[in-house]
Amino acid sequence: MVTQLHPQLAPVFDDVLHRNPGEAEFHQAVFEVLESLGPVVAKRPDYVDAQILNRIVEPERQIIFRVPWIDDQGVVQINRGFRVQFNSALGPYKGGLRFHPSVYLGIIKFLGFEQIFKNSLTGLPIGGGKGGSDFDPKGKSDREIMRFCQSFMTELSSHIGQYTDVPAGDIGVGGRELGYMFGQYKRLTNAYESGVLTGKGLTWGGSQVRKEATGYGTIYFLDEVLRARGESFEGKRVVVSGSGNVAIYAIEKVHQLGGTVIAASDSSGYIVDEQGIDLALLKDIKEVRRARISEYVDARPHASFSSNGSTIWSVPCDIAVPCATQNELDEDDATTLARNGCTLVGEGANMPATQAAARVFAQAGVTFAPGKAVNAGGVATSALEMQQNASRDSWTFEHTDERLAEIMRGVHDLCAETAEEYGRPGDYVAGANIAGFNRVADAMLALGVI
């Protein structure tokens, strides 16, 4: 694996493996970036001389803490909390909080590392960080979630602030959880510091389009990819994995642009509706009832639900948009998609395709756009929320949506132009990695050894 890297980059990855044992997702994220940077170190020896590569793979700060809380039976429960403040060369740390039983330090570091370059690509003044806990909100009462969030924020509050570190939501952290955490932060600090969290409710400092932003931004980016090929979403069959915020609003935007999303999923299986996913029904199931996606077929009997071991990627489509979780799309899935005629894959989630899957797409001529570029719309709109909080302003949905679309067009063009500049035309992975890295590296050089 290491032999595929540029000779000046292989020792960096060796050091990452040595210093971070057992953190497979973090290793994968680092390798995927380093793999693109051979032409950069050849062109910019000053990055090597200043040890930029060695510094950028090491978080500036890693915080791990105990989160004690009391369940509805009066039993004390203990979870573990994390905040990895990875890189602040461009601005305050910015990145979500994930509450899921799979969370451990390696997951948070992978997400934080990706966030550095994602945030860089937006062109906005925000650094990279990530956090979360191995707490599982599923099956918990509102009071249990409130008690957990209050305990979590009691420790986290001393490490964040609008000029230091601004968390947001992620898997398992929505408006309810953010509300409980913001309330506790306000209580602890005796200040209405609305810029300390993003993804807030509209009545207490939130931004229009924030809920829709990652899904909308994903499709805005892919629309630019199609436009560059002289195509559009019109008449395209699209498969979107997941059924959370990102997936739901990606589906909504695809339908607005003339495409048809025919399949969606959750952790229990996937549905196929050849007439097109009924978005109102899906929103009712997932946002109102918080039920399983299998209930979709009760109201749409012509649709089908599968949980028999096959994956959503077996459904023939023109465009695939994985929006669920990391490494959900593997080499076999990629082979199936390519064989069935898929020509474009865009990562709505963070690193949902394995490295082997990405190589299959490259070999098969399938355009593959990585999450650090494609799903940057969420953090971009979070930064717009920070701007509104700082100026005590509130923008309309239309204005914020226009800003989001403009930012995503800029991200696409930067990736495409950078790939062209470095001799990799059409390679969005290389374009995103190099463009995101160069901006952070230049800032790190300017700031000195800190």
N, C-alpha and C positions, 0 to 999 in steps of 0.2 A: 504493500500500500504506500509506504513512504517513498519508495523508489520512483513513484510517479511525480513527485514534487521536484521543483527546481532545487538544485544543490544547496542554495543559500536558504531555502525554506524548509527542507527536510529536518535539519536540526531543531528548528522552532517547533515542529510538530512532535518530534521525539521528546522534547522537553515538556510539552503539554501532556503527553501520555504519561511521562514519569511523575509529574507534579499533581496530576489529577486522575488517579487510578479509579477505574470502575465507573467513570462518567461517560458512558457510550454516546449519549446524545450530544454532549459538549464536544467530544472528539470529532463526531461527524460534522458538526457545524463549522468547527475550526478548519478541518481538512477541506471542506467544500469551498471555503473562502481562499485558503492558501493555494489550492489547486489552480486558481485563476490568476495568481499574482506573479507568476514567473516573468512575464513581459514588464511588469512594473518595477521589480527589483533590478532588472537589466537596464531599464531606462532611468531609474532614480536610485543610484548607489547611496545617496545621502540618507535615504530611509534605513538602509542596512547599517550605515555607520552610526546612526543615532539610536539603533536598536528599537526602531519603531515596531517591528513585527513582534519582538519578544515582549514589549511593553503592552501592546494592544490585546494580546491573548490573556493577560493577567488582569483580573478585576481590580479596580482601585480600592474596593472595600467589599467584604462579604460578611453579612450579618445573619446569624442563626440564633433563634430565641425560642424559649418555651412559651406555649400558649395554654394556660389552664382555664377551664370553663366548667360550668355546672349544667348538666342536662336536666330534662324535665322530671326525672326521677330523683333528683337531688344528688346524683353521683358525679364526682369530680372527674373530668376527662382531660387528657393532656394531648395536645398536638404540637407540631413543630412549625415555626414560622421562619421565613427566609426573606431577605432583601439583598440582592447583588447589585451594587452600584458599580457598573462596569467601566464606563468611560464618560468623562464630563468635558472633553476638549471643546465640544461645540456648544455646550450649554448645560443646564441642570439635567440630572438623570431623568429619563422619561421612559416608562414602560409599565405594563399591567401587573395585576396581582391575580394569581391562579389558585383557586381552591379545588383540589382534586386529590384523591388518595394516591395517585401516581407521583405526586410532587416530591422531589428530593433535590439535593443541591445541584446534581448534574443537569436536571431538567431546567432549573432556574438559570444556570450558567449558560446553557445552550440558547435559551430564549433571550437572555440579556446580551449575549454576543451578537445574535442576529439583530437585536434592536439597535445596536450601535450603527450599523450600516443602513438599516431601514430608515432610521431617523435622519441620517446624513443625506440620503437620497431625496428627502422631501425639500431640502434647502432651507429648512427652518432651524432656529437656534436651540436645538435640544440634543442632549447626550443620550446614552443608552443605559438602561437598567431593567431589572425585572424582579418580581417577588411572588410570594404566595405561601401556601401551607398545604400539608397533607390532609387537612380537614375535608370531609365530604358533605356538602350541603344537602345531597339527596336524602330524603326520608327524615330530615330534621324539621322541627317546628320553627315558626318565625321567631319565637322567644329564644330557642336554642341558638339559632343563627345570630340573633342580636347579641346574646351573651358572648358567643365566640368572637364576633367582630369587634365588640368593645374591648375584650381582652387582647386581641391581636393588635388593635390600634394603640392600646395603652403602651405597648413596647415600641411599636413602629414610629409613633409620633415624635420621638426624640431624634429620629434619623431622617425626617423628611421636612419639606417646606417649599414654598413656591419658587425660591431661588436656589434650592438645594436638590430636591428630588420630588418629582410629581407623579405618583402612581395613578393607575386607572384600573379598569376592569379587564378580565380575561375569562377563561373558562371557569364557571362556578361563581363568578363575581359580576353581578348585574346591578341595577339601580337599587334594589333592596339592600344588598350588602354594602354598597358604596354609601348609602344613606346612613346606615348604622355606624359605619366607620367615620364618616364626616361629622356626625353628631358627637361621637366620642372625642374626636380631635378638637372640635370647637369647645367642648366641655373642659378638656385638659389644658388648652392654651388660653382660654378666655378671649378668643379672637375669632372673628368670622373671616378666616383666611381662605376664601373660596378657591383660590388658585392652587391649593395644595393637593387637590384630587380632580381628575377629569372623568367625564362620563356621568356627571351629576344630573339630578332631575331638573327640568326646565324651571321650576319655581324656586330653586335654591342654587342658582349659579350655573346651570347646565347650558349646553349649546344645542341649537337645532342641528339635525342631521347626525349627531354623534352616534345614535343607535344604528342608523343606516350606513354609517361612513365606511366601515371595512368592506361590507358587501358591495355597496355602490362603487367604492374606489376600485375594488377588484375588477368589476365589469368595465369601468371607465378605462382602466389600463388595457384590458383585453380588447376593447373596442378599438383602441389605438393600434394594437398589434394587427388586428384585422384590416384596419384602414391602410396601414403600411403595405399590406398584401393586396390592396384593391378589393377588399371584401367588407362585409358587415355581419351583424348578428341576424339579419333578416333571413328567415327560413332555416336557421341552424338548429339542429337537435343538440341539447346541452344536458349533461349530467352533473349535478352538484351534490357532493357528499355533505353530510351533516344536516342539522335542522335547527341550529341556534341562530343567533343574530346575524352572523356572517353569511350563512347559507340562505336564510330567509330573504335578506335584502339583496343578495346576489341574484336570487331567483326573480325578485321583483324587478330589478333593473334589466335583466335579460329579457323579460317579457315586455318591458317598456320599449326596448330597442328592437323588438320584432322576432326574437328567438323563442324557442319553446323548450323549457326545462321539463324533462320527462321522468326524472328520477331524483329522489332525495333519501336521506337515511338518518338513523340514530344508532345508538350502541346495540339496539336489539335486532336490527336488520334494515332492509331498504324497501321502498315502494317504487313501483313503475306505473306511470299514468301516461299513456301514449297521447292522450288528448291535451296534455300539459298539466303540470301541478296546479291544483286549485289553491292559490296562495292564501285566500281568506280562511279556508278550512285548515290549512297547515298552521297559520298563525293562531287560530283558535285552539288547536291541539297543543302546540308547543308553548305559546306565550300566555294563554289564559288558563287552560286546564293543566298544563305541565304534564301531559300524558305521553304515552308511547306512540310512535309514528304508525304502528300497526292499526290504530283506530281510524286512520285515513280511509281504509278500504271499507269500513262500515258505512260511510257516507258516499263513497264512490266505488260501487261494487264492480265496475269494469276494470278498476285498477287492481294491481297485485302486490302482495307483501311477501318478501323472501327472508328467511332466517336459517337457511339450510346449509350454510357453509360457503355458498357462492358470495361474491362481492358485488357491490354496485358497479364496479368497473367492467363487469361482464356485459353491461347494457350498451349496445352499439350507439355511438354518438359522434358528432362532429367536433365537439368541444367538451373537455372534462375540467371541472373546477373542484378540486379537493378542498373542503372547508371544515374538516372535522378536527383532526389532530395529527401530531407528528408521526411520520413513517406509516401512514395508513395505506399508501399505494406502493406496492413492491414490484420487483422485477417481473413476476408473472402477470400482475395486473397491467403493467406498462406494455408488455408484449401483447396482451389481449386487446387493449385499447388501440394500439397501432394496427393490429391485424384487422380490427373492425372498422377502420377508416378514420379514426380520430386524428385530427391534424393540428390541434392546439390544446395545450394543458397549461393552466394558470393556477398557481398555488394561493388559494384564499386563506389557508391556515399557515402556521409556521412549520416549515420543513415537512410537509405531509408526504412527499415522495422520497424514497430511499435513494442513495447514490447510484445503486444498480439500476433503479427505474429511470433516473435521469439519463444514464448512459444508453439505455434502450431507446429512449426518445431521440437522443442525438443520432444514434445509428440508423433509426427508422425515418429520419427527416421530419419528426414531429416537433413543432415549435414548442419550447418549454420555457415558461416564465416563472422565476423563483419568487417565493413569498416575500422576501425582503424588499422587492420592488412592487409586486402585485398587490399585497395587502397593506401597503403603507398608508392607505386612506384613513384607517382608524386613528393612527397616531398623528397624522396630519391634522385631522379635525380636533383631536385633543389639544394640539398646539393652538388651533384657532380658538378653542374654548379658553385656553390660558390668556390669549390676547384680549378676549372679551372681559374676562375676570379682572385683568390688570387695568382696563380702562373703564370698568363698571358699565359695560355696554352689552347690548343684546342684539344679535343680527337676525334677519329673517331667514326662513328655511331656504328661500330661493337664492339669497346672497351667499349663504354658507355653502350650499350645494354647488354654486358656480365656482367658488374658491376651491372646493374639493376637486371638481373636474379639471380646473386649471392646474392644480398641483399634480394630479395624476398624469395629465398630458406631459407636464414637465419631467416627471420621473421617467415616463416611457422614453421621451426624446433623449434624455441624458443617458439612459442605458443603451439605447440604439446607437447614439453618436460615439459613446465611449467604446463600445464593441467594435465599431468601424475603425476608430482611431488606432486600436491595438490589434488590428488585423483579424478580428473575429466577427465579421458582419453577420447579423442575425442571431448572435449568441447572447441572449438576454442574461444568462447566468454570469458570463464573464463581464458583460457590461455593467450589471448591477454590483457585482463584487468589486470591480476595479474603481468604478465611479464613487461608490460609497466609501471605500477604503481611502482613496486619494484625498478626499475632503477632510477626513478625520486625521490622516497622517500629516497633512500640511498644518493643521491646527496644532497638533502635538509638537511639531518642529518649532512652530512660532512661540509656543508657551514654555519651551525649555524642558529640562529633565525634572519632572515633578511627579 
